[in-house]
Amino acid sequence: MVPLLALAFGPGAALAKPLVVCTEASPDGFDVVLFNSLVTTNASADVIFNGLVALDESNDKIVPALADKWDVSTDGLSYTFHLRANVQFQKTPWFTPSRPLDADDVIFTFTRMLDPKQPWHKVSGPSGFPHALSMQLPKLIKSIDKVDAQTVRFTLSEPNATFLPILSMGFASIYSAEYADQLLKAGRTADLNAKPVGTGPFMLRSYQKDAVIRYDVNPGYWGPKPKVDKLIYAITPDTAVRMQKVKTGECQIALSPTPQDVLAAKSDKKVKVSERPAFMTAFVALNTQHKPFDNPKVRQALNMAFDRATYVRAVFDGTATPAVNPYPAGTWSYAKDLQPYPHDLAQAKKLLAEAGYPNGFPTTIWTRPTGSVLNPDPTLSAELLQADLAKIGVTAQVKVVEWGELIRSAKQGQHDLLFMGWAGDDGDPDNFLTPLFSCASVQSGINFARYCDPALDKLIADGRSTTDAGKRSASYLKAQQLIHDQALWIPLAYPSAAAVLQSNVDGYQVSPFGRQNFGNVTVN
């Protein structure tokens, strides 16, 4: 999301209307550093907070946000950020700031995630700070120093081509050190998650779990003001209900439509569609820490048993591309010569027999209850996989798990087979490889295959450590080969990102990264 909103309030500001967005699930909370779901990022980082930098999706460039400029040393080890002047934190019923944003806020934000001695470091969930850990920031960031009130210097332990893109991610949102200090002294640390304070265009007004989130426009926002007077997230898990609400005007934007919804909307004059290829991959993670999935022959057998073509046709109605590698084919360094595992039941049975399971084995398939961009029909998806596995003797029980619990339990490695998806944040291949396949990410829980291999870890690290695109690609091609050969996933599909809008909505564009930017939206 680019928080640099394109236009300021004009003469028609008094005529601004509320914007109601039908979303698919409740956020885990609003303390975005503790969670890794896109639903939480959309409800928190995308509207309430800003980072030091942002991604301009129109040209895939990192642009200024809370830092209006920065300097990088010639050795690539030092990044000095110059903060935008007079940026105010939000004034809410639970907090009144006494000063503008300064270097102390930036230092607090990152030391909280990185320094075990920082008091707020202990205030975390079971996975700690999953993005910071999976991106290996504790190892990468050697020190953070206050040069002066408006200048912060990050010193890295090694050059890293992905450092600036990482800072555009939602978890790198800047928090108020003053607010955090007040909460710590009052013994109300849970309020950082329940009552957020940021610098973004919208402020939280109220939240009713599984029902509605209400936001007010931030009157002190440092950038151009939003063109709507309020923002409301109507939490609507059922995709059919979301579509009905957007048609009747109860919502102006419906997120995560099914492919069938998109096709129907294109012929409905009451609504319109915003659509583009997504920087996302849907997959089934195979938990390599659970037997028999610690055996690569078993994992390869499951890949061969699954009829991917039928799955894509049935679930995505032909609107997605069958997946082969961890990230979509349009991404630089994509291993285009790698071929998917063939749909071959005889060979799958042979591999199972070689692995010591000639009669198959029992297992479980975990999936979410409601649809999303990456899994439009979770029940049908799980049933298709279940039926295909039965053909090679693998008896799978489908377990439907509420989204929040699914994420929490999967991070702890409780699953066998897990329907999951990943939306990259910045267009860089590392945004898939490091969080989903590094050893550090097993600990943070985002590596849902639970696979740690020093050879793969080195390839990923080598790709991060240079700005030479050719060298990075060489490392990533080898990494994709290893991931493919080890069959850590059953790759499913590269979907399209889409939203359905009322015809009177202008200024909204769906993001290929799943982020939300309502800054330019008008309701006519």
C-alpha positions in Angstrom: 0.0 0.0 0.0 1.3 3.5 -0.8 0.2 5.8 2.0 1.2 8.9 -0.1 -2.4 9.7 -1.1 -2.6 11.4 -4.4 -5.0 14.2 -3.8 -6.0 16.4 -0.9 -9.5 17.3 0.2 -11.1 19.5 -2.4 -14.2 21.7 -2.3 -16.4 18.7 -2.2 -15.0 17.5 1.1 -18.3 18.3 3.0 -20.0 15.9 0.7 -17.8 13.0 1.5 -19.6 9.7 2.3 -18.7 6.7 4.4 -17.0 3.8 2.7 -18.2 0.3 3.7 -16.0 -2.6 2.8 -17.1 -6.2 3.1 -14.2 -8.3 4.4 -13.9 -12.0 4.8 -12.7 -12.5 8.4 -11.9 -10.9 11.7 -8.3 -9.7 12.2 -6.2 -11.5 14.8 -5.8 -8.1 16.5 -4.4 -4.7 15.6 -0.8 -5.1 16.9 0.4 -6.1 13.4 3.9 -7.1 14.5 2.5 -10.1 16.3 0.6 -11.6 13.4 1.3 -12.6 9.8 -2.2 -12.9 8.3 -3.2 -10.5 5.4 -6.6 -10.0 7.1 -4.8 -8.4 10.1 -2.5 -6.3 7.9 -5.5 -5.0 6.0 -7.3 -4.0 9.2 -4.3 -2.5 10.9 -1.1 -1.6 9.0 -3.0 -0.6 5.8 -5.2 2.0 7.4 -4.0 2.9 10.9 -0.2 2.9 10.5 2.7 3.9 8.3 6.2 2.6 7.8 9.4 4.4 7.2 9.0 3.6 3.5 6.2 2.3 1.2 5.9 0.4 -2.0 4.6 2.3 -5.0 2.8 -0.5 -6.7 2.4 1.4 -10.0 6.1 1.1 -10.7 7.4 -1.4 -8.1 9.6 1.2 -6.4 10.2 2.0 -2.7 9.1 5.5 -2.0 9.2 7.8 1.1 6.6 7.5 3.8 7.5 8.5 7.4 11.1 8.9 6.2 11.1 11.5 3.5 14.7 10.5 2.4 17.4 8.1 3.3 21.1 7.5 2.6 22.8 4.1 2.1 26.6 3.7 2.7 28.7 2.5 -0.2 29.3 -0.9 1.6 25.6 -1.4 1.9 25.8 -1.8 5.7 24.4 1.5 6.9 21.0 3.0 6.2 20.3 6.5 7.6 16.6 7.6 7.6 15.6 11.3 7.8 12.1 11.5 9.3 9.4 13.7 7.9 8.9 16.8 10.1 5.8 17.3 12.3 4.1 13.9 11.8 1.5 13.5 14.6 0.4 10.3 16.2 -3.4 9.9 16.4 -5.3 11.6 19.2 -7.8 9.0 20.4 -10.1 8.5 23.5 -7.3 6.4 24.9 -4.2 8.5 24.1 -3.2 12.1 23.5 0.3 12.5 22.2 2.5 15.2 23.6 5.0 15.3 20.7 5.4 14.5 17.0 7.0 11.4 15.7 10.7 11.2 16.3 13.7 8.8 16.3 12.7 7.3 19.7 9.5 5.9 18.1 11.5 4.2 15.3 14.0 2.8 17.8 11.2 1.5 20.1 9.4 -0.1 17.1 12.4 -2.2 16.1 14.1 -2.9 19.4 10.8 -4.2 20.7 11.0 -7.0 18.0 14.8 -7.5 18.2 16.1 -7.0 21.8 15.1 -9.6 24.4 16.0 -7.0 27.1 13.4 -4.5 25.9 10.4 -4.8 28.2 7.9 -4.9 25.4 9.8 -7.9 23.8 8.1 -10.1 26.3 4.7 -8.9 25.4 4.0 -11.2 22.5 2.1 -14.3 21.5 3.2 -17.9 21.2 5.1 -17.1 17.9 6.8 -14.0 19.2 7.3 -11.6 16.3 6.9 -13.9 13.3 7.8 -11.6 10.5 10.9 -10.1 12.2 12.1 -13.6 13.1 11.3 -15.2 9.7 13.0 -12.3 7.9 16.0 -12.9 10.2 16.1 -9.2 11.4 17.6 -10.1 14.8 20.7 -11.4 12.9 20.6 -8.8 10.1 20.3 -5.6 12.2 23.4 -5.0 14.1 22.4 -1.7 15.7 19.9 1.1 15.6 21.2 4.5 16.6 19.6 7.9 17.2 21.7 10.4 15.2 19.4 13.2 16.3 15.7 13.7 17.0 14.7 13.3 13.3 17.5 10.9 12.1 17.9 7.2 12.7 20.8 5.0 11.5 20.4 1.2 11.0 23.7 -0.7 10.8 23.5 -4.2 9.2 25.7 -7.2 9.9 25.9 -7.9 6.1 24.6 -6.3 2.9 21.0 -7.2 2.2 19.3 -6.4 -1.1 15.8 -6.8 0.5 16.2 -4.5 3.5 14.2 -1.5 2.1 11.5 -3.7 0.7 11.2 -5.5 4.1 10.6 -2.0 5.7 7.6 -1.5 3.4 5.9 -4.6 4.9 3.0 -4.1 7.4 4.9 -5.5 10.4 7.4 -2.6 10.0 4.7 0.0 10.9 6.0 2.6 13.3 4.6 2.7 16.8 4.4 5.5 19.4 7.1 4.9 22.1 5.2 7.4 24.3 2.0 5.4 24.1 3.8 2.2 24.8 5.5 3.7 27.8 2.1 4.8 29.2 0.6 1.4 28.7 3.6 -0.4 30.3 3.5 1.8 33.4 -0.3 1.4 33.7 -0.1 -2.4 33.3 -2.3 -2.3 30.3 0.0 -3.8 27.7 -2.9 -5.7 26.0 -4.3 -2.3 24.8 -1.5 -2.0 22.2 -3.3 -4.8 20.4 -6.9 -3.7 21.2 -6.5 0.1 21.1 -3.9 0.9 18.4 -2.4 4.3 17.8 -0.6 5.1 14.5 0.2 7.9 12.1 -2.1 6.6 9.3 -5.1 8.1 7.5 -7.7 6.3 9.6 -8.1 5.8 13.4 -9.8 2.9 15.1 -13.2 3.9 16.6 -14.6 0.6 17.6 -14.4 -3.2 16.9 -17.0 -5.9 17.4 -15.4 -9.3 16.6 -16.9 -11.2 13.7 -19.2 -8.2 13.0 -17.7 -4.8 12.3 -14.7 -2.5 12.6 -15.3 1.2 12.5 -12.7 3.8 11.6 -12.7 7.6 11.7 -10.6 9.7 9.3 -7.5 11.0 11.1 -7.9 14.8 11.1 -4.2 15.2 11.8 -2.9 12.9 9.1 0.4 14.1 7.6 -0.6 13.3 4.0 -3.6 14.3 1.9 -6.9 13.4 3.7 -9.0 10.5 2.6 -12.0 11.4 0.4 -14.5 9.4 2.5 -15.7 10.6 5.9 -15.6 7.2 7.6 -14.4 3.7 6.9 -16.3 0.6 8.0 -15.2 -3.0 7.6 -18.3 -5.2 7.6 -16.9 -8.6 8.5 -18.8 -11.0 6.2 -17.3 -14.6 6.0 -19.8 -15.9 3.4 -18.8 -14.9 -0.1 -22.4 -15.1 -1.4 -23.5 -12.7 1.3 -20.6 -10.3 0.5 -21.8 -10.2 -3.1 -25.4 -9.7 -2.1 -24.4 -6.8 0.1 -22.4 -5.0 -2.6 -25.3 -5.4 -5.0 -27.8 -3.9 -2.5 -25.5 -1.1 -1.5 -24.8 -2.3 2.1 -21.2 -2.5 1.0 -19.4 -0.4 -1.6 -16.5 -2.8 -2.0 -16.5 -6.6 -1.5 -13.1 -8.2 -1.0 -12.1 -11.8 -1.9 -14.9 -12.7 -4.4 -14.9 -16.2 -5.8 -13.9 -16.6 -9.5 -17.6 -17.3 -10.1 -18.6 -14.1 -8.4 -16.1 -12.1 -10.6 -17.5 -13.7 -13.8 -21.1 -12.9 -12.7 -20.2 -9.3 -11.7 -18.7 -8.5 -15.1 -22.2 -8.9 -16.6 -24.0 -7.0 -13.9 -24.5 -3.3 -14.5 -25.0 -2.6 -10.7 -21.4 -3.5 -10.0 -17.9 -3.5 -11.5 -14.7 -5.4 -11.0 -11.2 -4.4 -10.2 -8.9 -7.2 -11.2 -5.2 -8.0 -11.8 -2.7 -10.9 -11.6 -1.8 -11.5 -8.0 1.7 -11.8 -6.5 0.4 -14.8 -4.6 0.6 -18.6 -4.5 -1.9 -21.1 -3.1 -0.4 -24.4 -1.8 -0.8 -27.4 0.4 2.0 -27.5 3.0 3.3 -30.9 3.9 4.5 -31.0 7.5 7.9 -32.6 7.2 8.2 -32.9 11.0 5.3 -35.4 11.0 5.7 -38.9 9.8 5.5 -40.1 7.1 5.9 -36.6 5.5 9.6 -36.6 6.7 10.1 -39.0 3.7 10.5 -37.1 0.4 9.1 -40.1 -1.5 5.9 -39.8 0.4 5.7 -36.1 -0.4 6.4 -36.8 -4.1 3.7 -39.5 -4.1 1.1 -37.0 -2.8 2.1 -34.5 -5.5 1.6 -37.2 -8.2 -1.7 -38.3 -6.8 -3.3 -34.8 -6.9 -5.1 -33.9 -10.1 -4.1 -30.2 -10.2 -5.8 -29.5 -13.5 -9.2 -30.6 -12.2 -8.6 -28.6 -9.0 -7.9 -25.4 -10.8 -10.8 -25.8 -13.1 -13.3 -26.7 -10.3 -12.1 -24.2 -7.6 -10.9 -21.3 -9.7 -13.2 -21.8 -12.7 -10.1 -21.3 -14.9 -9.2 -17.9 -13.6 -6.0 -19.0 -12.0 -2.8 -20.6 -13.4 -1.6 -24.0 -12.0 1.4 -23.5 -9.7 4.7 -25.1 -10.0 7.2 -23.0 -8.0 6.8 -21.0 -4.8 6.2 -17.7 -6.5 4.3 -16.7 -9.7 5.8 -17.0 -13.2 6.0 -13.3 -13.9 8.5 -12.9 -11.1 12.1 -12.4 -12.0 14.3 -15.5 -11.3 11.3 -17.8 -11.8 12.5 -21.3 -12.7 10.6 -21.7 -15.9 12.3 -25.0 -16.8 11.0 -26.8 -13.8 8.1 -29.1 -14.7 5.2 -29.9 -12.3 4.9 -33.4 -10.9 2.8 -35.4 -13.4 -0.6 -36.8 -12.4 0.5 -40.4 -12.2 -1.3 -42.7 -9.7 0.8 -45.8 -10.6 4.0 -44.0 -9.9 2.6 -42.5 -6.7 1.7 -45.9 -5.4 5.2 -47.2 -6.3 6.8 -44.3 -4.4 4.6 -45.1 -1.3 5.6 -48.7 -1.4 9.3 -47.8 -1.7 8.8 -45.5 1.3 7.4 -48.4 3.3 3.7 -47.6 3.0 2.3 -50.0 0.3 -1.2 -49.8 1.8 -1.1 -46.1 2.4 -1.7 -44.4 5.8 -4.2 -42.2 7.6 -3.7 -38.4 7.8 -5.6 -35.1 8.2 -6.2 -32.2 5.8 -6.7 -28.8 7.5 -8.6 -26.0 5.7 -10.4 -22.8 6.6 -14.2 -22.6 6.8 -14.7 -19.6 4.5 -13.3 -18.6 1.0 -10.5 -16.2 0.2 -8.6 -15.1 -2.9 -6.1 -18.0 -2.3 -8.8 -20.6 -1.5 -12.2 -19.6 -3.0 -13.9 -22.9 -2.0 -12.1 -24.5 1.0 -14.5 -27.4 1.4 -14.4 -28.4 -2.3 -10.6 -28.0 -2.3 -10.1 -30.3 0.6 -12.6 -32.9 -0.7 -10.8 -33.0 -4.1 -7.5 -33.6 -2.4 -9.1 -36.2 -0.1 -10.6 -38.1 -3.0 -7.3 -38.1 -5.0 -5.3 -39.3 -2.0 -7.8 -42.1 -1.4 -6.9 -43.5 -4.8 -3.4 -44.3 -3.6 -4.6 -45.7 -0.2 -4.1 -42.5 1.9 -7.1 -42.0 4.1 -7.4 -38.3 4.9 -9.9 -36.7 7.3 -10.8 -33.2 6.5 -10.6 -30.8 9.5 -12.3 -27.4 9.0 -10.6 -24.9 11.4 -11.7 -21.3 12.1 -9.1 -19.0 10.5 -7.6 -17.5 13.7 -7.2 -20.9 15.3 -5.9 -22.4 12.0 -3.1 -19.9 11.8 -2.2 -20.2 15.5 -2.1 -24.0 15.5 -0.3 -24.3 12.1 2.4 -22.0 13.4 2.9 -24.5 16.1 3.2 -27.3 13.6 0.1 -29.2 14.6 -1.1 -29.9 11.1 -0.3 -32.7 8.6 -1.6 -31.3 5.3 -2.5 -27.6 5.4 -4.3 -25.6 2.7 -2.5 -22.3 2.8 -1.6 -19.3 0.6 1.0 -16.6 0.6 0.8 -13.0 -0.7 4.2 -11.4 -1.3 4.5 -7.8 -0.1 7.0 -6.2 -2.5 7.5 -8.2 -5.7 10.8 -9.6 -4.5 11.3 -13.4 -4.7 12.9 -13.4 -1.2 9.5 -12.4 0.1 8.4 -15.9 -0.5 11.7 -17.8 0.0 12.9 -16.5 3.4 9.6 -16.5 5.3 8.4 -19.8 3.8 11.5 -22.0 3.6 14.2 -20.6 5.8 15.3 -22.4 9.0 14.6 -19.3 11.1 11.0 -19.3 9.8 10.4 -22.8 11.2 10.9 -21.2 14.6 8.6 -18.3 13.8 6.0 -20.7 12.5 5.5 -19.3 9.0 7.5 -22.1 7.4 4.5 -24.3 7.2 6.4 -27.2 5.7 8.6 -27.1 8.9 11.6 -27.9 6.7 15.1 -26.8 7.7 18.0 -27.6 5.4 21.4 -25.9 5.6 21.9 -26.1 1.8 18.6 -24.4 1.1 19.1 -21.9 3.8 22.5 -20.9 2.3 21.0 -20.5 -1.2 18.3 -18.2 0.2 20.9 -16.2 2.2 23.2 -15.9 -0.7 20.4 -14.4 -2.8 19.7 -11.8 -0.1 23.3 -10.8 0.4 24.0 -9.2 -3.0 22.4 -6.6 -5.2 23.7 -8.3 -8.3 20.5 -9.5 -10.0 22.3 -12.2 -12.0 23.8 -13.7 -8.8 20.6 -13.5 -7.0 18.8 -15.3 -9.8 21.3 -18.0 -9.8 20.8 -18.7 -6.1 17.1 -18.6 -6.4 17.0 -21.0 -9.4 18.9 -23.5 -7.4 16.6 -22.9 -4.4 13.5 -23.6 -6.5 15.0 -26.8 -7.8 15.7 -28.1 -4.3 12.2 -27.1 -3.1 10.7 -28.9 -6.1 12.8 -32.0 -5.7 12.0 -32.2 -2.0 8.3 -31.7 -2.7 7.7 -29.6 0.3 4.4 -28.3 -1.0 1.7 -29.4 -3.3 1.7 -26.2 -5.3 -1.9 -25.3 -6.3 -2.4 -22.1 -8.2 -1.4 -18.5 -9.0 -4.7 -16.6 -8.6 -5.9 -13.3 -9.7 -6.6 -10.5 -7.2 -10.1 -9.0 -7.5 -12.7 -7.0 -5.7 -16.3 -6.2 -6.7 -17.3 -2.6 -6.4 -20.6 -0.7 -6.6 -20.7 1.3 -9.8 -20.7 4.6 -7.9 -17.2 3.9 -6.4 -14.2 5.5 -8.0 -10.4 5.5 -7.2 -10.0 2.0 -5.9 -7.5 -0.5 -7.4 -7.1 -4.0 -6.2 -3.5 -4.7 -5.1 -1.5 -7.7 -6.5 -0.1 -8.0 -3.0 -3.4 -8.1 -1.2 -2.9 -4.7 0.5 -5.6 -2.1 0.9 -5.4 1.6 0.0 -8.6 3.6 0.4 -6.9 7.0 0.2 -8.2 7.9 -3.2 -11.6 6.2 -3.0 -14.7 8.3 -3.5 -18.4 7.2 -3.1 -20.5 9.2 -5.5 
